[in-house]
């Protein structure tokens, strides 16, 4: 048993609350154990200069940890860590979408960490996908999109080696003492978008690498199922309002 009573292949409890911010085109509060991230998607009728000749759109992200999300207080200033994480979120979410089908729009996903207990970047990606999907659904309803540019779902999870055991979804207390720490981003089709893995002190084997990615894949299947359930329930609620 792990420090919080879970088995090695168990995720922390996860809850998704859709449309958490009224003014955003799509938003979700993801409560992942004691890590909470507010993900909001905003659509702009423009694209960056390097995309203007392409005829397609763009998806980007911004990430921050609110001052009260950790102890000691986190400064509002952003640095290298925040820049690296928001680039990761943007890459992950662009992997889910056909940018040409998006057309001349930019979707920005803001990920603000309210409470932090490890895994803020994977929670941002998993919740950010839902916010993106809700924003695109609203664009179709408004007549701004002729087709759905989403190709498949994208989710992310952490895995690691703690006390010589392969474990899924590390909270902070496990993350800080893990022998291996890895973040894995995958599609609902089972393909990899990004793998970030680091050995802390001692190298890990190819067998451990395969075990960790297999463990992550099983966790991401569960996360994609949760995303699908939330989006289906949001669609059903919208249909009821229209009747």
Wavefront OBJ file of the C-alpha trace (Angstrom):
o trace
v 0.000 0.000 0.000
v 1.131 3.516 -0.793
v 1.234 6.527 1.507
v -2.406 7.416 0.695
v -3.684 3.837 0.764
v -3.825 3.310 -3.013
v -2.505 0.335 -4.910
v 0.348 0.847 -7.405
v -2.020 1.060 -10.418
v -4.670 3.300 -8.829
v -5.373 6.894 -9.778
v -6.256 9.445 -7.140
v -9.977 10.405 -7.079
v -10.735 12.681 -10.041
v -13.685 15.011 -10.554
v -14.379 17.230 -13.573
v -16.709 20.226 -13.223
v -17.598 21.702 -16.618
v -18.395 25.347 -17.442
v -16.796 26.538 -14.221
v -16.125 30.012 -15.678
v -19.135 31.615 -17.319
v -17.283 33.996 -19.650
v -14.845 31.455 -21.094
v -15.722 29.681 -24.342
v -15.040 26.399 -22.560
v -13.906 25.695 -19.016
v -13.472 22.886 -16.530
v -12.261 22.594 -12.959
v -10.290 19.370 -12.619
v -9.979 18.108 -9.043
v -7.298 15.414 -9.088
v -6.733 14.289 -5.545
v -5.542 17.425 -3.752
v -4.396 19.030 -7.016
v -7.013 21.367 -8.460
v -6.550 23.196 -11.757
v -8.952 25.593 -13.460
v -8.683 25.217 -17.249
v -10.361 27.841 -19.434
v -10.396 28.035 -23.242
v -10.764 31.408 -24.982
v -11.205 31.827 -28.748
v -9.747 34.786 -30.680
v -10.560 35.666 -34.304
v -6.924 35.834 -35.295
v -3.796 33.690 -35.556
v -0.097 34.338 -34.870
v 1.814 35.909 -37.777
v 3.552 32.646 -38.663
v 0.141 30.978 -39.209
v -1.555 33.669 -41.303
v -0.529 32.253 -44.675
v -1.469 28.700 -43.706
v -5.239 29.155 -43.609
v -5.301 27.166 -40.375
v -5.576 28.023 -36.710
v -3.497 27.677 -33.569
v -3.815 26.296 -30.059
v -1.608 27.609 -27.270
v -1.562 27.545 -23.474
v -0.619 29.571 -20.430
v 0.104 28.023 -17.022
v 0.492 29.486 -13.564
v 0.293 28.483 -9.928
v -1.766 30.874 -7.830
v 0.081 32.303 -4.799
v -2.060 30.389 -2.304
v -1.789 27.043 -4.080
v 1.338 25.992 -2.157
v 3.329 26.679 0.972
v 5.418 28.769 1.049
v 3.511 31.294 -1.043
v 4.183 31.071 -4.771
v 5.175 34.375 -6.376
v 2.993 35.603 -9.246
v 6.106 36.028 -11.392
v 6.549 33.281 -13.965
v 9.869 31.700 -14.770
v 11.475 28.868 -16.678
v 9.380 26.126 -15.066
v 6.101 27.796 -15.994
v 7.282 28.463 -19.547
v 8.350 24.848 -19.997
v 5.019 23.529 -18.670
v 2.853 25.803 -20.796
v 4.802 24.817 -23.916
v 4.177 21.174 -23.006
v 0.434 21.810 -22.573
v 0.264 23.605 -25.925
v 2.120 20.806 -27.741
v -0.104 18.178 -26.154
v -3.368 19.889 -27.089
v -2.243 20.679 -30.630
v -1.742 16.933 -30.976
v -5.495 16.485 -30.534
v -6.659 18.864 -33.235
v -6.597 19.367 -36.995
v -5.314 22.957 -37.140
v -6.379 23.392 -40.765
v -9.955 22.409 -39.900
v -9.895 24.926 -37.028
v -9.620 27.769 -39.515
v -8.384 31.308 -38.730
v -8.845 31.130 -34.951
v -6.532 30.899 -31.964
v -7.665 28.982 -28.892
v -5.764 29.813 -25.707
v -6.019 27.404 -22.796
v -5.348 29.074 -19.434
v -4.400 26.600 -16.712
v -4.358 28.088 -13.223
v -3.392 25.842 -10.329
v -5.614 26.474 -7.312
v -4.231 23.680 -5.142
v -1.019 21.761 -5.787
v -0.152 18.250 -4.615
v 1.890 16.896 -7.497
v 0.909 16.309 -11.120
v -0.162 19.854 -11.960
v 1.065 19.600 -15.550
v -0.707 16.314 -16.276
v -3.897 17.640 -14.678
v -3.599 20.767 -16.840
v -3.333 18.699 -20.019
v -6.178 16.357 -19.076
v -8.482 19.199 -18.033
v -7.250 21.468 -20.817
v -8.434 18.976 -23.425
v -11.956 19.093 -21.978
v -11.956 22.908 -21.973
v -10.762 22.862 -25.596
v -13.458 20.367 -26.625
v -16.173 22.470 -24.959
v -14.942 25.631 -26.706
v -14.946 23.901 -30.104
v -18.449 22.607 -29.430
v -19.578 26.179 -28.748
v -17.901 27.366 -31.962
v -19.833 24.761 -33.957
v -23.062 25.824 -32.265
v -22.305 29.454 -33.189
v -21.699 28.511 -36.822
v -18.000 29.412 -36.739
v -16.901 25.859 -37.547
v -18.267 23.669 -40.327
v -16.707 20.478 -38.919
v -15.244 19.203 -35.699
v -11.461 19.690 -35.811
v -10.836 17.314 -32.901
v -9.168 14.091 -34.011
v -9.020 12.242 -30.687
v -8.763 12.846 -26.969
v -5.467 13.618 -25.233
v -4.671 13.008 -21.571
v -1.569 12.777 -19.394
v -0.472 11.064 -16.211
v 2.608 10.715 -14.027
v 4.313 7.425 -13.290
v 7.439 6.624 -11.342
v 9.535 4.243 -9.325
v 9.065 4.692 -5.581
v 10.683 2.282 -3.109
v 11.642 0.049 -6.091
v 7.980 -0.230 -7.127
v 6.365 1.067 -10.321
v 3.460 3.350 -9.382
v 0.844 5.425 -11.189
v -0.097 9.038 -10.420
v 2.397 10.403 -7.902
v 1.311 12.935 -5.255
v 3.898 15.391 -3.973
v 5.104 13.158 -1.117
v 5.965 10.384 -3.583
v 7.220 12.708 -6.308
v 9.919 14.285 -4.134
v 11.467 10.922 -3.246
v 10.895 8.957 -6.453
v 13.872 7.116 -7.944
v 12.319 7.700 -11.375
v 9.796 10.401 -12.250
v 7.998 10.394 -15.618
v 5.148 12.311 -17.260
v 3.434 10.631 -20.205
v 1.035 12.257 -22.701
v -0.995 9.969 -24.954
v -3.993 10.024 -27.263
v -7.162 8.011 -26.804
v -5.880 5.869 -29.710
v -2.940 4.743 -27.569
v -0.249 6.778 -29.346
v 2.378 8.838 -27.540
v 2.456 12.626 -27.760
v 5.295 13.193 -25.301
v 7.286 11.293 -22.675
v 9.345 13.140 -20.051
v 11.354 10.835 -17.797
v 14.186 11.427 -15.345
v 16.224 9.149 -13.109
v 16.999 10.715 -9.747
v 20.443 9.414 -8.853
v 20.404 5.925 -10.381
v 19.684 5.016 -14.002
v 16.623 2.921 -14.827
v 16.446 -0.099 -17.100
v 14.741 -0.598 -20.451
v 12.444 -3.083 -18.691
v 11.410 -0.410 -16.188
v 10.857 2.078 -19.020
v 8.488 -0.324 -20.774
v 6.733 -1.076 -17.492
v 6.232 2.607 -16.738
v 4.850 3.461 -20.184
v 2.507 0.452 -20.057
v 1.305 1.571 -16.616
v 0.778 5.112 -17.926
v -1.193 3.789 -20.911
v -3.604 1.972 -18.623
v -4.069 5.103 -16.523
v -4.641 7.289 -19.585
v -7.347 4.918 -20.847
v -9.221 5.601 -17.601
v -8.667 9.354 -17.935
v -9.956 9.405 -21.513
v -13.065 7.539 -20.346
v -13.656 10.246 -17.701
v -13.202 12.978 -20.322
v -15.692 11.242 -22.618
v -18.259 10.895 -19.821
v -18.000 14.578 -18.912
v -18.340 15.739 -22.524
v -21.295 13.405 -23.098
v -23.082 14.698 -19.999
v -22.364 18.321 -21.045
v -23.815 17.603 -24.493
v -26.919 16.034 -22.953
v -27.403 19.064 -20.683
v -27.110 21.408 -23.675
v -29.671 19.366 -25.620
v -32.139 19.599 -22.729
v -31.745 23.389 -22.593
v -32.515 23.659 -26.321
v -35.749 21.661 -26.116
l 1 2 3 4 5 6 7 8 9 10 11 12 13 14 15 16 17 18 19 20 21 22 23 24 25 26 27 28 29 30 31 32 33 34 35 36 37 38 39 40 41 42 43 44 45 46 47 48 49 50 51 52 53 54 55 56 57 58 59 60 61 62 63 64 65 66 67 68 69 70 71 72 73 74 75 76 77 78 79 80 81 82 83 84 85 86 87 88 89 90 91 92 93 94 95 96 97 98 99 100 101 102 103 104 105 106 107 108 109 110 111 112 113 114 115 116 117 118 119 120 121 122 123 124 125 126 127 128 129 130 131 132 133 134 135 136 137 138 139 140 141 142 143 144 145 146 147 148 149 150 151 152 153 154 155 156 157 158 159 160 161 162 163 164 165 166 167 168 169 170 171 172 173 174 175 176 177 178 179 180 181 182 183 184 185 186 187 188 189 190 191 192 193 194 195 196 197 198 199 200 201 202 203 204 205 206 207 208 209 210 211 212 213 214 215 216 217 218 219 220 221 222 223 224 225 226 227 228 229 230 231 232 233 234 235 236 237 238 239 240 241 242 243
